[in-house]
Amino acid sequence: MNEKIQLLDYKCTITHILTRLANPPWQPEDQLLVNVEFEEPHPASILSTYIAIPVKDYSKGELLKVVKEHGDEQLADAITKHIKEAEKDAAASQRKAELQAVAKSIESKFE
């Protein structure tokens, strides 16, 4: 397929389309899954992903528009989730370092 598209500020290529059958309650409706591969990894380090869109016999223009709309939203969500997880990991790492300093301080009193 190899159709160029841009999601948010990231250049990517639509490579193929798959289907996903409904699986209630998690996936209530059938979907089309449009695979996009990014030219460069973005902050969430995603190299490729599937953009879920409603099932319809799209024209080329319609497909590109729907993939752009859904892709921008799904990619923004992925980046936001990645940033939150990175902040959580950094806070946990900082807290662990603080606790290790306390443990080392206590141990030094026994030397």
MDTraj code that builds the backbone (N, CA, C; nanometers):
import mdtraj as md
import numpy as np

residues = "MET ASN GLU LYS ILE GLN LEU LEU ASP TYR LYS CYS THR ILE THR HIS ILE LEU THR ARG LEU ALA ASN PRO PRO TRP GLN PRO GLU ASP GLN LEU LEU VAL ASN VAL GLU PHE GLU GLU PRO HIS PRO ALA SER ILE LEU SER THR TYR ILE ALA ILE PRO VAL LYS ASP TYR SER LYS GLY GLU LEU LEU LYS VAL VAL LYS GLU HIS GLY ASP GLU GLN LEU ALA ASP ALA ILE THR LYS HIS ILE LYS GLU ALA GLU LYS ASP ALA ALA ALA SER GLN ARG LYS ALA GLU LEU GLN ALA VAL ALA LYS SER ILE GLU SER LYS PHE GLU".split()
xyz = np.array([
    [0.0842, -0.1187, 0.0000],
    [0.0000, 0.0000, 0.0000],
    [0.0884, 0.1246, 0.0000],
    [0.1763, 0.1401, 0.0999],
    [0.2759, 0.2477, 0.1050],
    [0.2230, 0.3879, 0.0748],
    [0.1221, 0.4300, 0.1499],
    [0.0647, 0.5641, 0.1355],
    [0.1202, 0.6530, 0.2465],
    [0.1838, 0.7639, 0.2079],
    [0.2419, 0.8575, 0.3050],
    [0.1318, 0.9381, 0.3717],
    [0.1505, 0.9610, 0.5024],
    [0.0557, 1.0402, 0.5818],
    [0.1327, 1.1013, 0.6972],
    [0.0757, 1.2027, 0.7599],
    [0.1389, 1.2630, 0.8773],
    [0.0401, 1.2582, 0.9929],
    [0.0846, 1.2024, 1.1065],
    [0.0044, 1.2005, 1.2280],
    [0.0729, 1.2901, 1.3291],
    [-0.0007, 1.3880, 1.3786],
    [0.0562, 1.4948, 1.4599],
    [0.1727, 1.5533, 1.3797],
    [0.2929, 1.5562, 1.4341],
    [0.4072, 1.6102, 1.3593],
    [0.4985, 1.5003, 1.3073],
    [0.4477, 1.3779, 1.2963],
    [0.5306, 1.2637, 1.2622],
    [0.4931, 1.2066, 1.1255],
    [0.5920, 1.1950, 1.0390],
    [0.5707, 1.1375, 0.9067],
    [0.5655, 0.9864, 0.9188],
    [0.4697, 0.9270, 0.8488],
    [0.4575, 0.7825, 0.8520],
    [0.3995, 0.7316, 0.7208],
    [0.3945, 0.6005, 0.7094],
    [0.3444, 0.5350, 0.5896],
    [0.2397, 0.4324, 0.6287],
    [0.1261, 0.4355, 0.5596],
    [0.0251, 0.3313, 0.5774],
    [0.0737, 0.2118, 0.4963],
    [0.0897, 0.0975, 0.5630],
    [0.1437, -0.0186, 0.4931],
    [0.0379, -0.1228, 0.4557],
    [-0.0611, -0.1427, 0.5425],
    [-0.1661, -0.2398, 0.5129],
    [-0.2834, -0.2214, 0.6082],
    [-0.3924, -0.2912, 0.5780],
    [-0.5134, -0.2835, 0.6599],
    [-0.5563, -0.4254, 0.6959],
    [-0.5865, -0.4439, 0.8246],
    [-0.6365, -0.5715, 0.8761],
    [-0.7770, -0.5510, 0.9312],
    [-0.8412, -0.6599, 0.9685],
    [-0.9724, -0.6515, 1.0322],
    [-0.9638, -0.7076, 1.1737],
    [-1.0527, -0.6589, 1.2589],
    [-1.0648, -0.7134, 1.3942],
    [-1.2129, -0.7327, 1.4221],
    [-1.2490, -0.8561, 1.4554],
    [-1.3884, -0.8860, 1.4870],
    [-1.4237, -0.8341, 1.6256],
    [-1.5491, -0.8022, 1.6428],
    [-1.5984, -0.7578, 1.7728],
    [-1.5716, -0.8660, 1.8771],
    [-1.5419, -0.8221, 1.9999],
    [-1.5190, -0.9125, 2.1115],
    [-1.5748, -0.8461, 2.2374],
    [-1.7101, -0.8454, 2.2495],
    [-1.7708, -0.7784, 2.3645],
    [-1.7217, -0.8373, 2.4953],
    [-1.7113, -0.7649, 2.6023],
    [-1.7439, -0.6226, 2.6146],
    [-1.6282, -0.5296, 2.5787],
    [-1.5073, -0.5838, 2.5596],
    [-1.3905, -0.4984, 2.5374],
    [-1.3934, -0.4305, 2.4016],
    [-1.4341, -0.5035, 2.2997],
    [-1.4386, -0.4510, 2.1644],
    [-1.5795, -0.4757, 2.1106],
    [-1.6716, -0.3794, 2.1302],
    [-1.8112, -0.4048, 2.0973],
    [-1.8431, -0.4125, 1.9474],
    [-1.7581, -0.3555, 1.8614],
    [-1.7870, -0.3541, 1.7184],
    [-1.6664, -0.4024, 1.6381],
    [-1.6935, -0.4537, 1.5181],
    [-1.5857, -0.4867, 1.4263],
    [-1.5086, -0.3592, 1.3921],
    [-1.3806, -0.3743, 1.3592],
    [-1.2978, -0.2585, 1.3242],
    [-1.2051, -0.2925, 1.2086],
    [-1.1585, -0.1880, 1.1432],
    [-1.0468, -0.1979, 1.0511],
    [-0.9247, -0.1483, 1.1261],
    [-0.8126, -0.2149, 1.1091],
    [-0.6874, -0.1746, 1.1729],
    [-0.5905, -0.1340, 1.0631],
    [-0.5577, -0.0057, 1.0606],
    [-0.4689, 0.0486, 0.9590],
    [-0.3282, 0.0558, 1.0177],
    [-0.2352, -0.0191, 0.9598],
    [-0.0980, -0.0194, 1.0090],
    [-0.0233, 0.1015, 0.9544],
    [0.0399, 0.1753, 1.0461],
    [0.1257, 0.2874, 1.0053],
    [0.2643, 0.2662, 1.0648],
    [0.3646, 0.2933, 0.9830],
    [0.5039, 0.2845, 1.0272],
    [0.5628, 0.4245, 1.0242],
    [0.6236, 0.4648, 1.1352],
    [0.6804, 0.5987, 1.1473],
    [0.8207, 0.6031, 1.0885],
    [0.8544, 0.7145, 1.0258],
    [0.9889, 0.7302, 0.9702],
    [1.0921, 0.7403, 1.0813],
    [1.0553, 0.8020, 1.1919],
    [1.1421, 0.8148, 1.3094],
    [1.0572, 0.7899, 1.4328],
    [1.1154, 0.7293, 1.5358],
    [1.0365, 0.7077, 1.6578],
    [1.0004, 0.8411, 1.7228],
    [0.8828, 0.8478, 1.7785],
    [0.8412, 0.9693, 1.8494],
    [0.8641, 0.9501, 1.9989],
    [0.8270, 1.0463, 2.0842],
    [0.8607, 1.0371, 2.2270],
    [0.8194, 0.9075, 2.2959],
    [0.7153, 0.8428, 2.2500],
    [0.6738, 0.7171, 2.3123],
    [0.7484, 0.5980, 2.2526],
    [0.8458, 0.6243, 2.1670],
    [0.9306, 0.5216, 2.1045],
    [0.8527, 0.4207, 2.0205],
    [0.7413, 0.4629, 1.9661],
    [0.6616, 0.3745, 1.8816],
    [0.7144, 0.3838, 1.7386],
    [0.7491, 0.2704, 1.6807],
    [0.7970, 0.2663, 1.5428],
    [0.6835, 0.2389, 1.4450],
    [0.5829, 0.1630, 1.4924],
    [0.4644, 0.1370, 1.4107],
    [0.3479, 0.1098, 1.5042],
    [0.2277, 0.1269, 1.4511],
    [0.1083, 0.1028, 1.5309],
    [-0.0092, 0.0765, 1.4389],
    [-0.1169, 0.0278, 1.4964],
    [-0.2415, 0.0114, 1.4219],
    [-0.3386, 0.1191, 1.4664],
    [-0.4006, 0.1846, 1.3705],
    [-0.5032, 0.2839, 1.3975],
    [-0.6377, 0.2167, 1.3749],
    [-0.7192, 0.2091, 1.4802],
    [-0.8500, 0.1455, 1.4716],
    [-0.9508, 0.2457, 1.4166],
    [-1.0225, 0.2032, 1.3109],
    [-1.1258, 0.2886, 1.2515],
    [-1.2512, 0.2051, 1.2281],
    [-1.3669, 0.2721, 1.2170],
    [-1.4907, 0.1986, 1.1901],
    [-1.4857, 0.1277, 1.0542],
    [-1.5600, 0.0183, 1.0436],
    [-1.5658, -0.0571, 0.9184],
    [-1.6560, 0.0172, 0.8193],
    [-1.6007, 0.0403, 0.7017],
    [-1.6744, 0.1062, 0.5931],
    [-1.5911, 0.0874, 0.4672],
    [-1.6550, 0.0870, 0.3515],
    [-1.5827, 0.0800, 0.2244],
    [-1.5433, 0.2228, 0.1870],
    [-1.4251, 0.2655, 0.2331],
    [-1.3791, 0.4035, 0.2170],
    [-1.3212, 0.4283, 0.0779],
    [-1.3397, 0.5513, 0.0305],
    [-1.2625, 0.5960, -0.0854],
    [-1.1234, 0.6315, -0.0335],
    [-1.0278, 0.6526, -0.1220],
    [-0.8913, 0.6855, -0.0795],
    [-0.8906, 0.8112, 0.0069],
    [-0.9578, 0.9156, -0.0371],
    [-0.9626, 1.0412, 0.0379],
    [-1.0285, 1.0251, 0.1738],
    [-1.1396, 0.9514, 0.1774],
    [-1.2088, 0.9271, 0.3043],
    [-1.1195, 0.8509, 0.4015],
    [-1.0521, 0.7466, 0.3505],
    [-0.9661, 0.6661, 0.4361],
    [-0.8554, 0.7517, 0.4960],
    [-0.7899, 0.8312, 0.4146],
    [-0.6809, 0.9147, 0.4652],
    [-0.7310, 1.0126, 0.5705],
    [-0.8471, 1.0706, 0.5479],
    [-0.9051, 1.1655, 0.6445],
    [-0.9374, 1.0961, 0.7767],
    [-1.0013, 0.9792, 0.7705],
    [-1.0402, 0.9070, 0.8921],
    [-0.9166, 0.8577, 0.9671],
    [-0.8180, 0.8062, 0.8945],
    [-0.6951, 0.7595, 0.9594],
    [-0.6248, 0.8764, 1.0268],
    [-0.6217, 0.9920, 0.9627],
    [-0.5594, 1.1116, 1.0204],
    [-0.6316, 1.1514, 1.1498],
    [-0.7627, 1.1590, 1.1444],
    [-0.8402, 1.1992, 1.2630],
    [-0.8203, 1.1006, 1.3787],
    [-0.8430, 0.9723, 1.3522],
    [-0.8299, 0.8713, 1.4572],
    [-0.6839, 0.8541, 1.4994],
    [-0.5940, 0.8610, 1.4030],
    [-0.4520, 0.8444, 1.4326],
    [-0.3976, 0.9554, 1.5196],
    [-0.4343, 1.0811, 1.4895],
    [-0.3901, 1.1934, 1.5722],
    [-0.4358, 1.1742, 1.7165],
    [-0.5606, 1.1343, 1.7326],
    [-0.6164, 1.1150, 1.8669],
    [-0.5478, 0.9989, 1.9387],
    [-0.5333, 0.8853, 1.8720],
    [-0.4727, 0.7683, 1.9344],
    [-0.3248, 0.7908, 1.9646],
    [-0.2557, 0.8610, 1.8759],
    [-0.1140, 0.8890, 1.8982],
    [-0.0953, 0.9878, 2.0134],
    [-0.1803, 1.0898, 2.0200],
    [-0.1726, 1.1856, 2.1307],
    [-0.1958, 1.1137, 2.2643],
    [-0.2921, 1.0220, 2.2670],
    [-0.3180, 0.9448, 2.3884],
    [-0.1966, 0.8596, 2.4268],
    [-0.1337, 0.7968, 2.3280],
    [-0.0164, 0.7123, 2.3544],
    [0.0996, 0.7954, 2.4085],
    [0.1201, 0.9135, 2.3509],
    [0.2289, 1.0007, 2.3974],
    [0.2013, 1.0498, 2.5382],
    [0.0776, 1.0899, 2.5663],
    [0.0404, 1.1350, 2.7006],
    [0.0613, 1.0234, 2.8024],
    [0.0194, 0.9027, 2.7676],
    [0.0377, 0.7880, 2.8573],
    [0.1864, 0.7631, 2.8806],
    [0.2656, 0.7705, 2.7753],
    [0.4101, 0.7495, 2.7871],
    [0.4728, 0.8535, 2.8798],
    [0.4353, 0.9786, 2.8648],
    [0.4904, 1.0857, 2.9484],
    [0.4536, 1.0637, 3.0948],
    [0.3280, 1.0273, 3.1203],
    [0.2850, 1.0009, 3.2584],
    [0.3619, 0.8841, 3.3190],
    [0.3817, 0.7785, 3.2417],
    [0.4571, 0.6628, 3.2906],
    [0.6027, 0.6997, 3.3166],
    [0.6618, 0.7816, 3.2288],
    [0.8008, 0.8243, 3.2485],
    [0.8138, 0.9080, 3.3754],
    [0.7168, 0.9965, 3.4005],
    [0.7180, 1.0774, 3.5223],
    [0.7027, 0.9891, 3.6457],
    [0.6148, 0.8903, 3.6376],
    [0.5940, 0.7968, 3.7487],
    [0.7216, 0.7174, 3.7757],
    [0.7859, 0.6700, 3.6698],
    [0.9108, 0.5943, 3.6846],
    [1.0211, 0.6813, 3.7448],
    [1.0297, 0.8067, 3.7020],
    [1.1319, 0.8973, 3.7545],
    [1.1088, 0.9242, 3.9035],
    [0.9830, 0.9435, 3.9411],
    [0.9510, 0.9664, 4.0820],
    [0.9843, 0.8431, 4.1658],
    [0.9532, 0.7237, 4.1134],
    [0.9853, 0.6004, 4.1858],
    [1.1355, 0.5832, 4.1987],
    [1.2091, 0.6161, 4.0955],
    [1.3549, 0.6054, 4.0987],
    [1.4141, 0.7015, 4.2015],
    [1.3613, 0.8220, 4.2058],
    [1.4067, 0.9219, 4.3028],
    [1.3768, 0.8748, 4.4450],
    [1.2571, 0.8218, 4.4667],
    [1.2187, 0.7737, 4.5996],
    [1.3068, 0.6562, 4.6411],
    [1.3379, 0.5670, 4.5472],
    [1.4242, 0.4538, 4.5777],
    [1.5632, 0.5014, 4.6188],
    [1.6157, 0.6029, 4.5491],
    [1.7472, 0.6572, 4.5835],
    [1.7453, 0.7178, 4.7246],
    [1.6368, 0.7861, 4.7579],
    [1.6239, 0.8443, 4.8924],
    [1.6213, 0.7346, 4.9985],
    [1.5464, 0.6288, 4.9726],
    [1.5384, 0.5181, 5.0682],
    [1.6719, 0.4473, 5.0828],
    [1.7431, 0.4306, 4.9724],
    [1.8752, 0.3683, 4.9785],
    [1.9719, 0.4534, 5.0596],
    [1.9600, 0.5856, 5.0502],
    [2.0452, 0.6741, 5.1288],
    [2.0169, 0.6570, 5.2781],
    [1.8898, 0.6435, 5.3145],
    [1.8535, 0.6208, 5.4545],
    [1.9108, 0.4874, 5.5019],
    [1.8955, 0.3839, 5.4211],
    [1.9479, 0.2522, 5.4590],
    [2.0989, 0.2573, 5.4753],
    [2.1691, 0.3228, 5.3868],
    [2.3145, 0.3336, 5.3945],
    [2.3559, 0.4117, 5.5194],
    [2.2796, 0.5158, 5.5517],
    [2.3078, 0.5948, 5.6718],
    [2.2956, 0.5079, 5.7970],
    [2.1925, 0.4272, 5.8022],
    [2.1732, 0.3390, 5.9178],
    [2.2866, 0.2376, 5.9248],
    [2.3213, 0.1776, 5.8106],
    [2.4292, 0.0794, 5.8097],
    [2.5624, 0.1383, 5.8548],
    [2.5869, 0.2633, 5.8181],
    [2.7144, 0.3265, 5.8533],
    [2.7289, 0.3441, 6.0042],
    [2.6180, 0.3465, 6.0763],
    [2.6231, 0.3611, 6.2214],
    [2.6728, 0.2330, 6.2890],
    [2.6724, 0.1230, 6.2166],
    [2.7149, -0.0053, 6.2714],
    [2.8582, -0.0416, 6.2300],
    [2.9220, 0.0435, 6.1570],
    [3.0586, 0.0139, 6.1110],
    [3.1607, 0.0551, 6.2129],
])
top = md.Topology()
chain = top.add_chain()
for i, resn in enumerate(residues, 1):
    res = top.add_residue(resn, chain, resSeq=i)
    for name in ("N", "CA", "C"):
        top.add_atom(name, md.element.get_by_symbol(name[0]), res)
traj = md.Trajectory(xyz[None], top)
